[in-house]
Amino acid sequence: MRWNSNGNRDNIPVDQIRPQFSLPCSAFNHVCIWHVHHPCVIGMQYKCSHDYTPAWEQRKLGELCEVNPTTVLPGSFEYVDLESVVGTDMVSHRREEKLTAPSRAQRLASFGDIFYQTVRPYQKNNYFYELSDKDYVFSTGYAQLRPLCDGRFLFSSLQREQFVSCVLEHCTGTSYPAINTNDLAALPLAVPSDIEEQRLVGSILKPIDALITLHQREPELQKCCHPLSR
C-alpha cells in the first residue's frame, strides 16, 4: 500500500493486480468456486483452457499430510504463539530458552510445514512456513501439518470458507471454540489426483490468497501508514 504526498492512497490500475488466469477445466471450476466472489478479487479474469485433467477426489486431511510430527526442540528457539500470526503473516516471535519456555512451545517448524490455528479457527490465522531457519517453534494452539501433497495447494484449501465452516461444525466451546487434532485430520478435502494440477492450482492461488490477506489487514495497515494517523 502506498500513500502520496496529499495523504491519499495511490490509485493502482486494476489490471496490475487482477491478472488473467488460464486453467484446465477441473481446476477452473474449483478456483472459481473458492475465490471468484471475494470482494477483493472480483474482476480477476479466469479462462478455461479446455485441457483434459484427471478428476478431483475426496480425501481426508490426515491422508494428505502428517499431523503433528514428532520433533526434538533445540536448546533455544524463536517462539510463535497464537498472537504471532495475523491472517497468513507472521507478525512477531520471541526468543525463548527451552528450560523456561511456555509449555505450549512444542511444534518445531520445518520448511513447507503448515500451522493451522485450532483455537478460534474462524480467524484463519494460519501460516505456511517457508523460512530456511530451523529454530522456530510454534504453540500447540496450532496443528502442525507436514504436506504429503503440494503444500501451497493444501494451504489454500484450508483457507477456504467451506473448509472453515466444516471445522467450526466440529469445534467444542463457545467463547474459544476449538477443534481437536483427530477431528481435524478426519475432515474431507477435494484434491486433484494429479500432483501437477495441485501445483498449478497452488501457484495460482498463492497471489490471490496474498491479496485477500492484504484486504483483510487493510484497516490495520491504513492506520499504521496514513500520515494523519501518526
PABANU-97012 format. One record per atom (N, C-alpha, C): residue number from 1; x, y, z; atom name. Coordinates in steps of 0.02 Angstrom, whole numbers, m for minus. Atoms other than C-alpha are relative to their C-alpha. Example, Ala and Ser with C-alpha at 12.3 -4.5 7.8 and 13.67 -1.06 7.14 Angstrom:
2
<node 1,<45,m59,0>,"N">,
<node 1,<615,m225,390>,"CA">,
<node 1,<45,60,0>,"C">,
<node 2,<m42,m59,m3>,"N">,
<node 2,<684,m53,357>,"CA">,
<node 2,<m39,55,37>,"C">,
***
This chain:
230
<node 1,<42,m59,0>,"N">,
<node 1,<0,0,0>,"CA">,
<node 1,<44,62,0>,"C">,
<node 2,<m41,m60,5>,"N">,
<node 2,<69,170,m47>,"CA">,
<node 2,<m44,62,12>,"C">,
<node 3,<35,m62,m13>,"N">,
<node 3,<20,345,8>,"CA">,
<node 3,<38,56,m34>,"C">,
<node 4,<m33,m55,34>,"N">,
<node 4,<55,501,m94>,"CA">,
<node 4,<7,60,45>,"C">,
<node 5,<m15,m58,m41>,"N">,
<node 5,<105,674,m35>,"CA">,
<node 5,<m62,35,26>,"C">,
<node 6,<62,m31,m23>,"N">,
<node 6,<m77,726,m14>,"CA">,
<node 6,<m35,m41,54>,"C">,
<node 7,<29,42,m51>,"N">,
<node 7,<m110,589,111>,"CA">,
<node 7,<m52,m48,m26>,"C">,
<node 8,<48,46,29>,"N">,
<node 8,<m214,485,m10>,"CA">,
<node 8,<37,m61,m27>,"C">,
<node 9,<m30,61,26>,"N">,
<node 9,<m183,308,m65>,"CA">,
<node 9,<6,5,m76>,"C">,
<node 10,<m10,m1,72>,"N">,
<node 10,<m108,294,m239>,"CA">,
<node 10,<m50,m46,m34>,"C">,
<node 11,<42,43,39>,"N">,
<node 11,<m225,225,m369>,"CA">,
<node 11,<43,m47,m42>,"C">,
<node 12,<m37,49,37>,"N">,
<node 12,<m157,64,m441>,"CA">,
<node 12,<m46,m29,m53>,"C">,
<node 13,<44,26,52>,"N">,
<node 13,<m227,10,m610>,"CA">,
<node 13,<m23,m71,15>,"C">,
<node 14,<29,65,m16>,"N">,
<node 14,<m344,m137,m589>,"CA">,
<node 14,<36,m57,m35>,"C">,
<node 15,<m31,55,38>,"N">,
<node 15,<m257,m237,m725>,"CA">,
<node 15,<68,m19,27>,"C">,
<node 16,<m65,17,m29>,"N">,
<node 16,<m96,m233,m622>,"CA">,
<node 16,<m8,m49,58>,"C">,
<node 17,<10,43,m58>,"N">,
<node 17,<m174,m327,m476>,"CA">,
<node 17,<m53,m53,m12>,"C">,
<node 18,<51,50,16>,"N">,
<node 18,<m310,m428,m562>,"CA">,
<node 18,<18,m34,m67>,"C">,
<node 19,<m24,32,61>,"N">,
<node 19,<m220,m539,m688>,"CA">,
<node 19,<m50,m50,m27>,"C">,
<node 20,<41,52,31>,"N">,
<node 20,<m297,m664,m807>,"CA">,
<node 20,<34,m67,9>,"C">,
<node 21,<m27,66,m11>,"N">,
<node 21,<m275,m848,m772>,"CA">,
<node 21,<m32,m49,m49>,"C">,
<node 22,<24,54,43>,"N">,
<node 22,<m290,m994,m893>,"CA">,
<node 22,<8,m66,36>,"C">,
<node 23,<0,59,m41>,"N">,
<node 23,<m338,m1155,m807>,"CA">,
<node 23,<m30,m59,m37>,"C">,
<node 24,<36,58,24>,"N">,
<node 24,<m381,m1334,m852>,"CA">,
<node 24,<m71,0,29>,"C">,
<node 25,<71,m6,m17>,"N">,
<node 25,<m569,m1363,m839>,"CA">,
<node 25,<m15,m16,73>,"C">,
<node 26,<17,20,m69>,"N">,
<node 26,<m573,m1454,m671>,"CA">,
<node 26,<27,52,49>,"C">,
<node 27,<m28,m51,m44>,"N">,
<node 27,<m457,m1327,m590>,"CA">,
<node 27,<m39,65,m6>,"C">,
<node 28,<39,m60,13>,"N">,
<node 28,<m556,m1185,m669>,"CA">,
<node 28,<m62,0,44>,"C">,
<node 29,<62,3,m38>,"N">,
<node 29,<m716,m1243,m586>,"CA">,
<node 29,<12,10,74>,"C">,
<node 30,<m13,m5,m71>,"N">,
<node 30,<m639,m1260,m413>,"CA">,
<node 30,<25,69,20>,"C">,
<node 31,<m26,m66,m17>,"N">,
<node 31,<m542,m1096,m415>,"CA">,
<node 31,<m56,52,0>,"C">,
<node 32,<56,m47,3>,"N">,
<node 32,<m698,m1001,m468>,"CA">,
<node 32,<m45,m7,61>,"C">,
<node 33,<43,11,m58>,"N">,
<node 33,<m800,m1081,m328>,"CA">,
<node 33,<34,27,63>,"C">,
<node 34,<m35,m20,m61>,"N">,
<node 34,<m665,m1044,m198>,"CA">,
<node 34,<3,75,8>,"C">,
<node 35,<m21,m70,m9>,"N">,
<node 35,<m623,m863,m234>,"CA">,
<node 35,<m35,53,m42>,"C">,
<node 36,<20,m50,48>,"N">,
<node 36,<m713,m778,m376>,"CA">,
<node 36,<m47,52,29>,"C">,
<node 37,<48,m48,m28>,"N">,
<node 37,<m845,m695,m266>,"CA">,
<node 37,<29,40,58>,"C">,
<node 38,<m29,m40,m53>,"N">,
<node 38,<m724,m625,m138>,"CA">,
<node 38,<7,72,m25>,"C">,
<node 39,<2,m69,25>,"N">,
<node 39,<m738,m433,m148>,"CA">,
<node 39,<67,27,m24>,"C">,
<node 40,<m64,m28,21>,"N">,
<node 40,<m552,m403,m167>,"CA">,
<node 40,<29,m34,m62>,"C">,
<node 41,<m24,32,61>,"N">,
<node 41,<m532,m523,m315>,"CA">,
<node 41,<m52,3,m56>,"C">,
<node 42,<48,m10,54>,"N">,
<node 42,<m689,m478,m412>,"CA">,
<node 42,<34,40,m56>,"C">,
<node 43,<m33,m34,56>,"N">,
<node 43,<m628,m427,m584>,"CA">,
<node 43,<58,m40,m27>,"C">,
<node 44,<m51,44,27>,"N">,
<node 44,<m494,m560,m598>,"CA">,
<node 44,<m32,m41,m56>,"C">,
<node 45,<27,35,58>,"N">,
<node 45,<m515,m650,m764>,"CA">,
<node 45,<26,m72,0>,"C">,
<node 46,<m17,71,4>,"N">,
<node 46,<m519,m839,m765>,"CA">,
<node 46,<m22,m27,m68>,"C">,
<node 47,<17,28,65>,"N">,
<node 47,<m518,m935,m928>,"CA">,
<node 47,<15,m75,0>,"C">,
<node 48,<m10,72,4>,"N">,
<node 48,<m543,m1121,m954>,"CA">,
<node 48,<39,m16,m63>,"C">,
<node 49,<m42,17,57>,"N">,
<node 49,<m408,m1193,m1066>,"CA">,
<node 49,<m26,m62,m38>,"C">,
<node 50,<30,60,29>,"N">,
<node 50,<m515,m1348,m1104>,"CA">,
<node 50,<49,m58,m5>,"C">,
<node 51,<m46,56,m3>,"N">,
<node 51,<m364,m1457,m1068>,"CA">,
<node 51,<m30,m56,41>,"C">,
<node 52,<23,56,m41>,"N">,
<node 52,<m403,m1632,m1004>,"CA">,
<node 52,<43,m7,62>,"C">,
<node 53,<m37,15,m62>,"N">,
<node 53,<m354,m1662,m824>,"CA">,
<node 53,<m38,m52,39>,"C">,
<node 54,<33,52,m40>,"N">,
<node 54,<m390,m1806,m705>,"CA">,
<node 54,<m50,31,49>,"C">,
<node 55,<52,m24,m45>,"N">,
<node 55,<m540,m1791,m590>,"CA">,
<node 55,<29,14,69>,"C">,
<node 56,<m15,m12,m70>,"N">,
<node 56,<m532,m1722,m414>,"CA">,
<node 56,<m34,m53,42>,"C">,
<node 57,<27,51,m44>,"N">,
<node 57,<m565,m1840,m269>,"CA">,
<node 57,<m4,26,71>,"C">,
<node 58,<7,m17,m71>,"N">,
<node 58,<m620,m1827,m88>,"CA">,
<node 58,<50,m40,40>,"C">,
<node 59,<m48,33,m44>,"N">,
<node 59,<m482,m1865,37>,"CA">,
<node 59,<m6,30,70>,"C">,
<node 60,<m4,m27,m67>,"N">,
<node 60,<m466,m1846,224>,"CA">,
<node 60,<64,40,7>,"C">,
<node 61,<m60,m42,m10>,"N">,
<node 61,<m346,m1710,281>,"CA">,
<node 61,<59,m42,24>,"C">,
<node 62,<m53,41,m28>,"N">,
<node 62,<m247,m1840,378>,"CA">,
<node 62,<34,m45,m51>,"C">,
<node 63,<m31,39,54>,"N">,
<node 63,<m214,m1933,214>,"CA">,
<node 63,<44,44,m44>,"C">,
<node 64,<m37,m48,42>,"N">,
<node 64,<m140,m1776,135>,"CA">,
<node 64,<60,30,35>,"C">,
<node 65,<m55,m28,m38>,"N">,
<node 65,<m17,m1732,273>,"CA">,
<node 65,<14,m41,62>,"C">,
<node 66,<m16,27,m66>,"N">,
<node 66,<73,m1792,427>,"CA">,
<node 66,<m20,51,52>,"C">,
<node 67,<27,m46,m50>,"N">,
<node 67,<m12,m1716,578>,"CA">,
<node 67,<42,m3,64>,"C">,
<node 68,<m40,m6,m61>,"N">,
<node 68,<94,m1655,725>,"CA">,
<node 68,<57,m50,2>,"C">,
<node 69,<m57,46,1>,"N">,
<node 69,<255,m1746,679>,"CA">,
<node 69,<42,7,64>,"C">,
<node 70,<m42,m1,m60>,"N">,
<node 70,<370,m1792,823>,"CA">,
<node 70,<64,39,m14>,"C">,
<node 71,<m60,m40,9>,"N">,
<node 71,<511,m1667,845>,"CA">,
<node 71,<38,6,67>,"C">,
<node 72,<m41,m12,m59>,"N">,
<node 72,<653,m1630,966>,"CA">,
<node 72,<18,74,1>,"C">,
<node 73,<m11,m72,m3>,"N">,
<node 73,<665,m1449,1023>,"CA">,
<node 73,<74,17,12>,"C">,
<node 74,<m68,m24,m14>,"N">,
<node 74,<831,m1355,1016>,"CA">,
<node 74,<4,34,68>,"C">,
<node 75,<m9,m31,m66>,"N">,
<node 75,<904,m1275,1172>,"CA">,
<node 75,<m30,69,5>,"C">,
<node 76,<32,m66,3>,"N">,
<node 76,<842,m1103,1120>,"CA">,
<node 76,<m32,7,m69>,"C">,
<node 77,<37,m4,63>,"N">,
<node 77,<722,m1051,984>,"CA">,
<node 77,<m43,63,m2>,"C">,
<node 78,<48,m54,10>,"N">,
<node 78,<605,m920,912>,"CA">,
<node 78,<m70,m29,10>,"C">,
<node 79,<66,27,m17>,"N">,
<node 79,<433,m947,987>,"CA">,
<node 79,<m55,39,m35>,"C">,
<node 80,<56,m30,35>,"N">,
<node 80,<275,m915,886>,"CA">,
<node 80,<m64,m22,35>,"C">,
<node 81,<62,17,m35>,"N">,
<node 81,<116,m906,990>,"CA">,
<node 81,<m61,19,m42>,"C">,
<node 82,<61,m12,37>,"N">,
<node 82,<m65,m882,939>,"CA">,
<node 82,<m11,72,m19>,"C">,
<node 83,<6,m71,18>,"N">,
<node 83,<m47,m693,934>,"CA">,
<node 83,<51,20,m53>,"C">,
<node 84,<m55,m17,44>,"N">,
<node 84,<104,m702,819>,"CA">,
<node 84,<m16,m3,m75>,"C">,
<node 85,<22,6,70>,"N">,
<node 85,<10,m743,658>,"CA">,
<node 85,<m65,37,m9>,"C">,
<node 86,<60,m37,16>,"N">,
<node 86,<m117,m624,584>,"CA">,
<node 86,<m15,m11,m74>,"C">,
<node 87,<14,20,69>,"N">,
<node 87,<m204,m682,426>,"CA">,
<node 87,<47,m56,m18>,"C">,
<node 88,<m51,50,18>,"N">,
<node 88,<m66,m779,340>,"CA">,
<node 88,<71,26,10>,"C">,
<node 89,<m65,m31,m12>,"N">,
<node 89,<76,m668,401>,"CA">,
<node 89,<23,m12,71>,"C">,
<node 90,<m29,1,m66>,"N">,
<node 90,<193,m696,547>,"CA">,
<node 90,<21,71,18>,"C">,
<node 91,<m12,m70,m17>,"N">,
<node 91,<195,m526,632>,"CA">,
<node 91,<47,8,59>,"C">,
<node 92,<m46,m4,m57>,"N">,
<node 92,<301,m568,785>,"CA">,
<node 92,<23,m69,20>,"C">,
<node 93,<m25,61,m32>,"N">,
<node 93,<403,m700,876>,"CA">,
<node 93,<50,22,52>,"C">,
<node 94,<m47,m20,m53>,"N">,
<node 94,<517,m701,1027>,"CA">,
<node 94,<47,m57,17>,"C">,
<node 95,<m50,50,m18>,"N">,
<node 95,<673,m790,1085>,"CA">,
<node 95,<m16,m31,67>,"C">,
<node 96,<13,36,m62>,"N">,
<node 96,<647,m923,1218>,"CA">,
<node 96,<55,m52,11>,"C">,
<node 97,<m43,56,m18>,"N">,
<node 97,<758,m1046,1310>,"CA">,
<node 97,<m44,m60,15>,"C">,
<node 98,<41,60,m9>,"N">,
<node 98,<695,m1224,1313>,"CA">,
<node 98,<m21,m12,72>,"C">,
<node 99,<14,14,m70>,"N">,
<node 99,<705,m1238,1502>,"CA">,
<node 99,<m52,47,30>,"C">,
<node 100,<47,m49,m29>,"N">,
<node 100,<599,m1083,1533>,"CA">,
<node 100,<m56,19,m48>,"C">,
<node 101,<51,m16,50>,"N">,
<node 101,<489,m1080,1378>,"CA">,
<node 101,<m70,m22,23>,"C">,
<node 102,<69,23,m16>,"N">,
<node 102,<298,m1093,1390>,"CA">,
<node 102,<m9,m74,m18>,"C">,
<node 103,<10,71,12>,"N">,
<node 103,<238,m1272,1399>,"CA">,
<node 103,<m32,m14,m68>,"C">,
<node 104,<32,10,65>,"N">,
<node 104,<140,m1246,1237>,"CA">,
<node 104,<49,5,m58>,"C">,
<node 105,<m50,m5,53>,"N">,
<node 105,<301,m1217,1140>,"CA">,
<node 105,<26,m70,m16>,"C">,
<node 106,<m15,70,13>,"N">,
<node 106,<312,m1390,1061>,"CA">,
<node 106,<11,m17,m74>,"C">,
<node 107,<3,20,70>,"N">,
<node 107,<299,m1385,871>,"CA">,
<node 107,<58,32,m39>,"C">,
<node 108,<m59,m24,36>,"N">,
<node 108,<470,m1367,786>,"CA">,
<node 108,<m14,1,m75>,"C">,
<node 109,<18,m9,70>,"N">,
<node 109,<445,m1299,611>,"CA">,
<node 109,<54,m25,m47>,"C">,
<node 110,<m44,20,55>,"N">,
<node 110,<521,m1372,453>,"CA">,
<node 110,<m27,32,m63>,"C">,
<node 111,<21,m34,61>,"N">,
<node 111,<517,m1292,281>,"CA">,
<node 111,<m58,m37,m33>,"C">,
<node 112,<58,29,33>,"N">,
<node 112,<348,m1320,199>,"CA">,
<node 112,<m56,m21,47>,"C">,
<node 113,<53,17,m48>,"N">,
<node 113,<251,m1355,360>,"CA">,
<node 113,<m55,52,m1>,"C">,
<node 114,<57,m44,m7>,"N">,
<node 114,<78,m1281,383>,"CA">,
<node 114,<m20,m1,74>,"C">,
<node 115,<23,m5,m69>,"N">,
<node 115,<22,m1218,553>,"CA">,
<node 115,<m71,27,0>,"C">,
<node 116,<71,m16,4>,"N">,
<node 116,<m166,m1219,570>,"CA">,
<node 116,<m27,15,70>,"C">,
<node 117,<26,m24,m64>,"N">,
<node 117,<m249,m1122,711>,"CA">,
<node 117,<m60,m42,20>,"C">,
<node 118,<55,43,m22>,"N">,
<node 118,<m358,m1245,807>,"CA">,
<node 118,<m45,34,50>,"C">,
<node 119,<42,m39,m46>,"N">,
<node 119,<m424,m1116,931>,"CA">,
<node 119,<m27,61,m37>,"C">,
<node 120,<33,m53,39>,"N">,
<node 120,<m549,m992,856>,"CA">,
<node 120,<22,m3,m74>,"C">,
<node 121,<m24,8,70>,"N">,
<node 121,<m513,m1060,681>,"CA">,
<node 121,<m35,46,m50>,"C">,
<node 122,<34,m47,46>,"N">,
<node 122,<m638,m937,605>,"CA">,
<node 122,<44,61,m15>,"C">,
<node 123,<m45,m56,13>,"N">,
<node 123,<m498,m807,619>,"CA">,
<node 123,<46,m13,m60>,"C">,
<node 124,<m43,21,56>,"N">,
<node 124,<m399,m904,487>,"CA">,
<node 124,<71,29,5>,"C">,
<node 125,<m69,m22,m11>,"N">,
<node 125,<m233,m852,564>,"CA">,
<node 125,<46,m61,m6>,"C">,
<node 126,<m38,60,14>,"N">,
<node 126,<m136,m993,482>,"CA">,
<node 126,<64,18,m39>,"C">,
<node 127,<m65,m20,27>,"N">,
<node 127,<44,m996,424>,"CA">,
<node 127,<32,m57,m40>,"C">,
<node 128,<m37,47,43>,"N">,
<node 128,<138,m1082,282>,"CA">,
<node 128,<74,16,9>,"C">,
<node 129,<m70,m14,m20>,"N">,
<node 129,<318,m1098,342>,"CA">,
<node 129,<47,m11,m60>,"C">,
<node 130,<m46,3,56>,"N">,
<node 130,<439,m1057,201>,"CA">,
<node 130,<66,33,17>,"C">,
<node 131,<m63,m28,m22>,"N">,
<node 131,<587,m998,303>,"CA">,
<node 131,<53,m55,1>,"C">,
<node 132,<m55,48,m3>,"N">,
<node 132,<758,m1082,297>,"CA">,
<node 132,<21,m13,73>,"C">,
<node 133,<m18,8,m71>,"N">,
<node 133,<777,m1058,486>,"CA">,
<node 133,<m28,m65,28>,"C">,
<node 134,<20,64,m29>,"N">,
<node 134,<770,m1219,586>,"CA">,
<node 134,<m11,5,75>,"C">,
<node 135,<7,m8,m72>,"N">,
<node 135,<741,m1144,758>,"CA">,
<node 135,<m64,38,17>,"C">,
<node 136,<65,m31,m16>,"N">,
<node 136,<559,m1084,751>,"CA">,
<node 136,<m45,m54,29>,"C">,
<node 137,<44,47,m35>,"N">,
<node 137,<441,m1169,872>,"CA">,
<node 137,<m68,33,9>,"C">,
<node 138,<67,m27,m4>,"N">,
<node 138,<253,m1145,865>,"CA">,
<node 138,<m38,m29,60>,"C">,
<node 139,<42,21,m56>,"N">,
<node 139,<123,m1159,1002>,"CA">,
<node 139,<m41,m61,m19>,"C">,
<node 140,<45,56,11>,"N">,
<node 140,<17,m1315,1022>,"CA">,
<node 140,<m71,24,m16>,"C">,
<node 141,<63,m28,24>,"N">,
<node 141,<m128,m1198,984>,"CA">,
<node 141,<m7,m6,m75>,"C">,
<node 142,<1,14,71>,"N">,
<node 142,<m82,m1238,804>,"CA">,
<node 142,<7,m75,m11>,"C">,
<node 143,<m15,68,23>,"N">,
<node 143,<m95,m1408,721>,"CA">,
<node 143,<56,7,m52>,"C">,
<node 144,<m56,m1,47>,"N">,
<node 144,<68,m1441,629>,"CA">,
<node 144,<m14,m53,m54>,"C">,
<node 145,<17,44,56>,"N">,
<node 145,<33,m1514,457>,"CA">,
<node 145,<59,m2,m48>,"C">,
<node 146,<m57,8,46>,"N">,
<node 146,<176,m1583,352>,"CA">,
<node 146,<m26,m32,m65>,"C">,
<node 147,<35,23,60>,"N">,
<node 147,<107,m1599,174>,"CA">,
<node 147,<31,m61,m33>,"C">,
<node 148,<m19,56,42>,"N">,
<node 148,<114,m1761,76>,"CA">,
<node 148,<m23,12,m71>,"C">,
<node 149,<20,m22,66>,"N">,
<node 149,<38,m1669,m73>,"CA">,
<node 149,<32,69,m11>,"C">,
<node 150,<m28,m66,10>,"N">,
<node 150,<77,m1496,m143>,"CA">,
<node 150,<m20,45,58>,"C">,
<node 151,<13,m39,m61>,"N">,
<node 151,<93,m1384,10>,"CA">,
<node 151,<m39,64,m12>,"C">,
<node 152,<35,m62,14>,"N">,
<node 152,<34,m1223,m70>,"CA">,
<node 152,<m73,m14,m16>,"C">,
<node 153,<69,20,14>,"N">,
<node 153,<m122,m1310,m137>,"CA">,
<node 153,<m36,m16,65>,"C">,
<node 154,<32,20,m63>,"N">,
<node 154,<m158,m1385,34>,"CA">,
<node 154,<m14,61,43>,"C">,
<node 155,<9,m59,m41>,"N">,
<node 155,<m134,m1218,122>,"CA">,
<node 155,<m60,41,m25>,"C">,
<node 156,<57,m37,28>,"N">,
<node 156,<m256,m1131,4>,"CA">,
<node 156,<m66,m35,14>,"C">,
<node 157,<60,39,m14>,"N">,
<node 157,<m381,m1272,30>,"CA">,
<node 157,<m24,12,71>,"C">,
<node 158,<18,m10,m70>,"N">,
<node 158,<m375,m1246,218>,"CA">,
<node 158,<m27,69,14>,"C">,
<node 159,<23,m68,m9>,"N">,
<node 159,<m411,m1060,197>,"CA">,
<node 159,<m71,11,m28>,"C">,
<node 160,<67,m7,29>,"N">,
<node 160,<m575,m1091,104>,"CA">,
<node 160,<m53,7,53>,"C">,
<node 161,<55,m8,m46>,"N">,
<node 161,<m734,m1035,190>,"CA">,
<node 161,<m37,m66,10>,"C">,
<node 162,<34,64,m5>,"N">,
<node 162,<m811,m1204,152>,"CA">,
<node 162,<34,m46,50>,"C">,
<node 163,<m36,42,m47>,"N">,
<node 163,<m674,m1294,247>,"CA">,
<node 163,<m4,28,71>,"C">,
<node 164,<5,m31,m66>,"N">,
<node 164,<m677,m1169,391>,"CA">,
<node 164,<m68,m14,31>,"C">,
<node 165,<67,15,m25>,"N">,
<node 165,<m865,m1195,408>,"CA">,
<node 165,<m4,m71,25>,"C">,
<node 166,<m2,70,m21>,"N">,
<node 166,<m835,m1382,417>,"CA">,
<node 166,<38,m8,66>,"C">,
<node 167,<m39,2,m63>,"N">,
<node 167,<m703,m1356,552>,"CA">,
<node 167,<m43,24,58>,"C">,
<node 168,<40,m29,m54>,"N">,
<node 168,<m822,m1248,655>,"CA">,
<node 168,<m55,m47,22>,"C">,
<node 169,<52,48,m18>,"N">,
<node 169,<m955,m1384,649>,"CA">,
<node 169,<27,m53,47>,"C">,
<node 170,<m31,51,m43>,"N">,
<node 170,<m832,m1498,740>,"CA">,
<node 170,<36,29,60>,"C">,
<node 171,<m31,m32,m58>,"N">,
<node 171,<m772,m1371,868>,"CA">,
<node 171,<m42,m9,63>,"C">,
<node 172,<34,m1,m64>,"N">,
<node 172,<m815,m1375,1051>,"CA">,
<node 172,<17,65,36>,"C">,
<node 173,<m10,m63,m35>,"N">,
<node 173,<m833,m1225,1166>,"CA">,
<node 173,<m35,57,m36>,"C">,
<node 174,<36,m57,29>,"N">,
<node 174,<m918,m1058,1138>,"CA">,
<node 174,<45,62,m4>,"C">,
<node 175,<m43,m59,2>,"N">,
<node 175,<m803,m914,1188>,"CA">,
<node 175,<64,m13,m39>,"C">,
<node 176,<m62,19,35>,"N">,
<node 176,<m649,m1005,1123>,"CA">,
<node 176,<m11,m68,m34>,"C">,
<node 177,<11,64,34>,"N">,
<node 177,<m711,m1138,1001>,"CA">,
<node 177,<66,m29,m25>,"C">,
<node 178,<m62,33,21>,"N">,
<node 178,<m576,m1265,963>,"CA">,
<node 178,<m16,m69,m27>,"C">,
<node 179,<7,67,28>,"N">,
<node 179,<m556,m1425,864>,"CA">,
<node 179,<61,m41,20>,"C">,
<node 180,<m58,42,m17>,"N">,
<node 180,<m450,m1572,918>,"CA">,
<node 180,<31,m28,m63>,"C">,
<node 181,<m39,21,58>,"N">,
<node 181,<m319,m1645,804>,"CA">,
<node 181,<m31,m58,m37>,"C">,
<node 182,<30,58,33>,"N">,
<node 182,<m408,m1809,771>,"CA">,
<node 182,<m60,19,m43>,"C">,
<node 183,<57,m23,39>,"N">,
<node 183,<m567,m1722,714>,"CA">,
<node 183,<22,40,m61>,"C">,
<node 184,<m26,m38,56>,"N">,
<node 184,<m467,m1603,606>,"CA">,
<node 184,<26,m46,m55>,"C">,
<node 185,<m30,46,49>,"N">,
<node 185,<m374,m1745,521>,"CA">,
<node 185,<m53,m40,m38>,"C">,
<node 186,<53,40,32>,"N">,
<node 186,<m539,m1831,480>,"CA">,
<node 186,<m43,40,m49>,"C">,
<node 187,<41,m42,43>,"N">,
<node 187,<m613,m1684,384>,"CA">,
<node 187,<17,m11,m74>,"C">,
<node 188,<m12,14,71>,"N">,
<node 188,<m635,m1706,195>,"CA">,
<node 188,<24,62,m38>,"C">,
<node 189,<m23,m52,46>,"N">,
<node 189,<m548,m1605,60>,"CA">,
<node 189,<m3,m27,m71>,"C">,
<node 190,<m3,19,71>,"N">,
<node 190,<m565,m1607,m129>,"CA">,
<node 190,<70,15,m26>,"C">,
<node 191,<m70,m7,22>,"N">,
<node 191,<m395,m1634,m211>,"CA">,
<node 191,<8,m31,m69>,"C">,
<node 192,<m13,31,65>,"N">,
<node 192,<m336,m1665,m390>,"CA">,
<node 192,<42,m63,10>,"C">,
<node 193,<m40,61,m5>,"N">,
<node 193,<m269,m1841,m413>,"CA">,
<node 193,<68,9,m32>,"C">,
<node 194,<m63,m14,34>,"N">,
<node 194,<m130,m1767,m521>,"CA">,
<node 194,<40,53,37>,"C">,
<node 195,<m41,m47,m39>,"N">,
<node 195,<12,m1683,m424>,"CA">,
<node 195,<15,63,m40>,"C">,
<node 196,<m14,m59,40>,"N">,
<node 196,<47,m1566,m570>,"CA">,
<node 196,<m58,49,2>,"C">,
<node 197,<58,m45,m5>,"N">,
<node 197,<m130,m1497,m562>,"CA">,
<node 197,<m3,31,70>,"C">,
<node 198,<m5,m29,m67>,"N">,
<node 198,<m109,m1474,m374>,"CA">,
<node 198,<48,60,m1>,"C">,
<node 199,<m51,m53,2>,"N">,
<node 199,<47,m1371,m409>,"CA">,
<node 199,<m25,60,m39>,"C">,
<node 200,<28,m54,41>,"N">,
<node 200,<m41,m1270,m544>,"CA">,
<node 200,<m49,41,40>,"C">,
<node 201,<51,m36,m39>,"N">,
<node 201,<m188,m1226,m433>,"CA">,
<node 201,<33,36,59>,"C">,
<node 202,<m35,m31,m56>,"N">,
<node 202,<m73,m1192,m285>,"CA">,
<node 202,<37,63,m20>,"C">,
<node 203,<m38,m59,23>,"N">,
<node 203,<36,m1072,m386>,"CA">,
<node 203,<m47,57,m19>,"C">,
<node 204,<48,m52,18>,"N">,
<node 204,<m118,m979,m449>,"CA">,
<node 204,<m32,31,61>,"C">,
<node 205,<34,m25,m59>,"N">,
<node 205,<m199,m965,m279>,"CA">,
<node 205,<46,39,47>,"C">,
<node 206,<m46,m35,m45>,"N">,
<node 206,<m41,m902,m192>,"CA">,
<node 206,<m8,76,m3>,"C">,
<node 207,<9,m73,1>,"N">,
<node 207,<m54,m721,m256>,"CA">,
<node 207,<m71,22,18>,"C">,
<node 208,<68,m17,m18>,"N">,
<node 208,<m243,m724,m235>,"CA">,
<node 208,<m8,0,76>,"C">,
<node 209,<3,3,m73>,"N">,
<node 209,<m227,m779,m53>,"CA">,
<node 209,<36,60,31>,"C">,
<node 210,<m37,m58,m26>,"N">,
<node 210,<m97,m642,m26>,"CA">,
<node 210,<m41,63,m7>,"C">,
<node 211,<42,m58,10>,"N">,
<node 211,<m216,m513,m98>,"CA">,
<node 211,<m58,2,50>,"C">,
<node 212,<54,4,m50>,"N">,
<node 212,<m357,m573,15>,"CA">,
<node 212,<26,18,69>,"C">,
<node 213,<m30,m17,m65>,"N">,
<node 213,<m242,m563,167>,"CA">,
<node 213,<12,75,5>,"C">,
<node 214,<m11,m73,0>,"N">,
<node 214,<m193,m385,119>,"CA">,
<node 214,<m66,36,9>,"C">,
<node 215,<66,m31,m7>,"N">,
<node 215,<m377,m341,102>,"CA">,
<node 215,<m24,m5,72>,"C">,
<node 216,<22,9,m68>,"N">,
<node 216,<m413,m413,274>,"CA">,
<node 216,<38,45,49>,"C">,
<node 217,<m41,m41,m44>,"N">,
<node 217,<m270,m314,352>,"CA">,
<node 217,<0,74,m19>,"C">,
<node 218,<m2,m69,25>,"N">,
<node 218,<m306,m152,258>,"CA">,
<node 218,<m15,52,54>,"C">,
<node 219,<11,m50,m53>,"N">,
<node 219,<m383,m60,408>,"CA">,
<node 219,<60,10,45>,"C">,
<node 220,<m59,m4,m43>,"N">,
<node 220,<m231,m102,514>,"CA">,
<node 220,<57,36,m36>,"C">,
<node 221,<m54,m31,38>,"N">,
<node 221,<m108,m53,377>,"CA">,
<node 221,<m15,73,m13>,"C">,
<node 222,<18,m70,12>,"N">,
<node 222,<m203,107,339>,"CA">,
<node 222,<14,42,62>,"C">,
<node 223,<m11,m36,m62>,"N">,
<node 223,<m194,158,521>,"CA">,
<node 223,<76,11,12>,"C">,
<node 224,<m72,m6,m11>,"N">,
<node 224,<m6,124,526>,"CA">,
<node 224,<34,46,m51>,"C">,
<node 225,<m36,m33,55>,"N">,
<node 225,<39,202,358>,"CA">,
<node 225,<m27,71,m16>,"C">,
<node 226,<28,m65,19>,"N">,
<node 226,<m78,351,339>,"CA">,
<node 226,<32,56,41>,"C">,
<node 227,<m34,m54,m35>,"N">,
<node 227,<12,513,383>,"CA">,
<node 227,<m42,32,54>,"C">,
<node 228,<43,m34,m49>,"N">,
<node 228,<m139,583,477>,"CA">,
<node 228,<m11,m42,63>,"C">,
<node 229,<10,43,m59>,"N">,
<node 229,<m140,434,596>,"CA">,
<node 229,<60,3,47>,"C">,
<node 230,<m61,m3,m41>,"N">,
<node 230,<33,474,664>,"CA">,
<node 230,<m3,58,49>,"C">,
***
